[in-house]
Amino acid sequence: MIKKPIIYTKLSLIAKLKEISAMGFIPNARKGNVGGIGNTLEDLLGIKENNLPIPNAAEWELKTQRINTSSLITLFHTEPSPRGVRFVPQILCPFYGWKHQEAGTKYPIGEMSFRQTIPGKFGTDRGFKVLIDRKERKVLISFDSNCVSSRHKEWLVLVKKRIGLGELNPQPYWGFDDLEHKAGTKLLNTFYVQAEVKKERKREYYHYTKVMMLQKFNFEGFLQQLDEGNILPDFDARTGHNHGTKFRMRPNCLPLLYKKVIKII
């Protein structure tokens, strides 16, 4: 028998979320704990994935997070321009990468790694940082060899031999217009649900105690959080595979990206 999909109005969804919150701690509905908060809430709501079936309204989605987590939340994936250069596999990994920790065991002996999560203008201990060029309307990745920590001095010698210690040329970047479009299509109007977590007998339990309704994505807020280091470009590649470049965000900062924030619980 075909099951009729559940349809919510915003008011009925708010009522349902309040009902779920009142249930207290609820056992993880899935095996393992990865993604358990979101999966369990989706099961309780009777929906698939995180797209909320609210007709006659702008697109909505559901985002969940643990309260007091230190984990970054992934906002979206997007590779830097110019795309034809294929920056990550053709420049960053071979010229600025380092030996993969499993090179010679799981991967070939020459396997390289380039994993950098770059916190705004303050950058990483390998000299990579984010620059926001408002005149050219670009978010760029910059490299400054003078900012490399002494603990990476052997790596820096290798970089000098491979490509030199000057600025990245060309620099990978994201144009404001492209970035605003990508963020605007991914960071839809959102029901942002946070949960307290406890573990008993190796099983996790969730209490959904905070719910906010976030509306009207604000690109200027996005740029500000990028500059302050709360949004971070994240590169994750090795010689044999590029896992994709992501923009990730520190916990509890998501509401800062919206013009309208309504506290539900």
C-alpha positions in Angstrom: 0.0 0.0 0.0 1.4 3.4 -1.0 1.8 5.7 2.0 0.5 9.2 1.6 3.3 11.8 2.2 3.0 14.0 5.2 2.3 17.7 4.5 3.0 20.4 7.0 2.1 24.0 7.3 4.6 26.2 9.2 2.2 26.3 12.2 1.6 22.5 12.2 5.4 21.9 11.9 6.0 24.2 14.9 3.4 22.4 16.9 5.0 19.0 16.0 8.5 20.2 17.0 7.1 21.5 20.3 5.5 18.1 20.8 8.8 16.3 20.1 10.7 18.6 22.5 8.2 17.8 25.2 9.0 14.0 24.8 12.3 14.5 26.5 15.2 12.2 25.6 14.5 10.0 22.6 16.7 7.1 21.6 18.7 7.3 18.3 16.6 5.7 15.6 19.6 4.5 13.6 22.6 2.2 14.0 25.7 4.1 15.0 25.7 7.7 16.1 26.8 9.6 12.9 23.9 11.8 11.7 21.7 10.3 14.4 20.2 13.6 15.5 19.0 14.6 12.1 17.9 11.0 11.1 15.9 10.6 14.4 14.2 13.9 14.0 13.3 13.1 10.4 11.8 9.8 11.5 9.7 11.5 14.2 8.5 14.0 11.6 7.8 11.3 9.1 9.9 13.0 6.3 12.8 11.9 4.1 16.1 13.8 4.1 15.9 17.4 5.2 13.5 19.0 2.8 10.4 20.1 4.6 7.1 19.5 2.7 5.5 22.9 3.3 3.3 23.9 0.3 2.6 27.5 -0.8 5.8 28.9 0.9 9.4 29.5 0.0 11.7 26.5 0.2 12.5 25.3 3.7 14.9 22.8 5.1 15.8 21.3 8.4 19.2 21.6 10.0 20.1 19.8 13.2 23.1 20.1 15.5 24.3 19.0 19.0 24.2 21.6 21.7 27.8 22.4 22.9 29.4 20.7 20.0 32.7 21.8 18.7 32.1 20.3 15.2 31.8 22.5 12.2 28.6 22.4 10.2 28.9 22.0 6.4 27.1 24.7 4.5 27.8 23.7 0.9 30.4 22.4 -1.6 31.9 24.5 -4.3 35.3 24.4 -6.1 37.2 27.6 -6.5 37.7 29.5 -9.8 39.0 29.5 -12.4 37.5 26.0 -12.7 39.6 25.1 -15.7 42.8 25.2 -13.7 41.4 22.5 -11.3 43.3 24.1 -8.4 43.0 21.4 -5.8 44.3 18.3 -7.8 46.6 20.2 -10.1 48.2 22.9 -8.0 47.4 22.7 -4.3 47.9 19.0 -3.7 51.0 18.4 -5.9 52.9 21.6 -5.1 51.7 22.5 -1.6 50.7 19.1 -0.3 52.6 16.9 2.1 53.1 13.1 2.4 49.8 11.3 3.2 50.0 9.5 6.6 49.0 6.3 4.9 51.3 6.6 1.9 53.0 3.3 1.3 50.4 1.3 3.2 46.8 2.0 2.2 47.9 4.3 -0.7 50.9 4.4 -3.1 54.2 5.5 -1.6 54.0 8.9 -3.4 50.5 9.8 -2.2 50.2 13.4 -1.2 47.6 15.1 1.1 46.2 18.7 1.1 43.8 19.2 4.0 43.3 22.8 5.2 40.4 24.4 7.0 41.2 28.1 6.7 40.0 30.4 9.4 39.5 33.9 7.9 42.2 36.5 7.6 44.3 34.9 10.5 45.0 31.8 8.4 46.6 28.5 9.2 50.0 27.5 10.5 50.9 26.6 6.9 50.5 30.2 5.7 47.1 29.9 4.0 44.5 32.6 4.7 41.2 34.1 3.3 41.1 37.5 1.7 37.9 39.4 0.8 38.4 41.8 -2.1 35.4 44.0 -2.1 36.6 46.1 -5.1 37.0 43.0 -7.3 34.1 41.2 -5.5 36.1 38.1 -4.8 36.9 35.8 -1.9 40.5 34.6 -2.5 42.9 32.1 -0.9 46.3 33.6 -0.2 49.6 32.0 0.7 52.3 33.8 2.8 55.4 31.8 3.5 56.4 34.3 6.3 53.4 33.0 8.3 54.4 29.3 8.2 55.0 27.8 11.6 58.6 26.6 12.3 57.2 23.1 12.8 56.5 23.0 9.1 60.0 24.2 8.0 60.8 20.9 6.2 57.5 21.1 4.2 58.3 24.8 3.4 61.7 23.7 1.9 59.8 21.3 -0.4 57.3 23.9 -1.4 60.2 26.3 -2.3 61.8 23.6 -4.5 58.5 22.7 -6.2 57.0 26.1 -7.0 58.7 28.8 -4.9 57.5 30.8 -1.9 55.6 33.6 -3.7 51.9 34.2 -3.7 49.6 31.6 -5.3 49.6 32.4 -9.0 46.9 32.5 -10.1 45.0 32.7 -6.8 42.0 30.4 -6.3 38.9 32.5 -5.7 35.1 32.6 -5.6 33.3 35.5 -7.2 30.7 37.3 -5.0 27.9 36.7 -7.4 28.6 33.0 -7.8 29.1 32.5 -4.0 25.9 34.4 -3.2 23.9 32.3 -5.6 25.4 29.1 -4.3 24.9 30.1 -0.7 21.4 31.4 -1.4 20.2 28.2 -3.0 21.7 26.0 -0.2 21.0 28.1 2.8 17.3 28.2 2.4 14.8 29.3 4.9 15.6 26.9 7.8 14.2 25.3 10.9 17.4 25.1 13.0 17.0 22.4 15.7 19.6 21.8 18.4 19.6 18.8 20.8 21.1 17.9 24.1 22.8 14.5 23.9 23.4 11.7 26.4 24.7 8.2 26.1 23.5 5.2 28.0 24.7 1.6 27.4 26.5 2.7 24.2 23.3 4.2 22.8 22.7 7.9 22.2 19.6 9.8 23.3 18.5 13.2 22.0 16.4 15.9 23.7 15.4 18.6 21.1 15.5 21.7 23.3 16.2 24.6 20.9 14.3 25.5 17.7 14.7 28.6 15.6 13.1 29.7 12.4 15.6 31.4 10.1 14.5 33.4 7.1 16.0 35.6 4.4 19.6 34.7 3.8 21.9 37.7 4.2 25.1 37.6 2.0 26.7 40.5 3.8 26.4 38.5 7.0 28.0 35.6 5.2 31.0 37.7 4.2 31.3 39.1 7.7 31.4 35.7 9.3 33.9 34.5 6.7 36.1 37.5 7.5 35.8 36.8 11.3 36.8 33.2 10.8 33.4 31.7 11.7 32.9 30.4 8.2 35.9 28.5 6.8 36.8 27.2 3.3 37.8 23.6 3.8 40.0 21.7 1.3 40.2 17.9 1.6 42.2 16.2 -1.1 44.8 13.5 -1.7 46.6 12.6 -4.9 44.1 9.9 -5.8 40.9 11.7 -4.9 39.6 15.2 -4.2 36.9 14.9 -1.5 35.6 18.4 -2.5 36.0 21.9 -1.3 33.4 23.0 1.3 32.4 26.1 3.2 31.9 25.1 6.9 30.7 27.1 9.9 31.5 27.1 13.6 28.6 25.9 15.8 25.9 28.3 16.9 26.7 30.8 14.2 24.0 29.8 11.7 21.4 32.4 12.8 23.9 35.2 12.0 23.4 34.4 8.3 19.7 35.4 8.2 17.9 38.7 8.4 15.0 37.3 10.4 15.4 34.9 13.4 12.4 33.7 15.3 12.9 31.6 18.5 10.4 28.8 18.7 11.7 26.9 21.7 
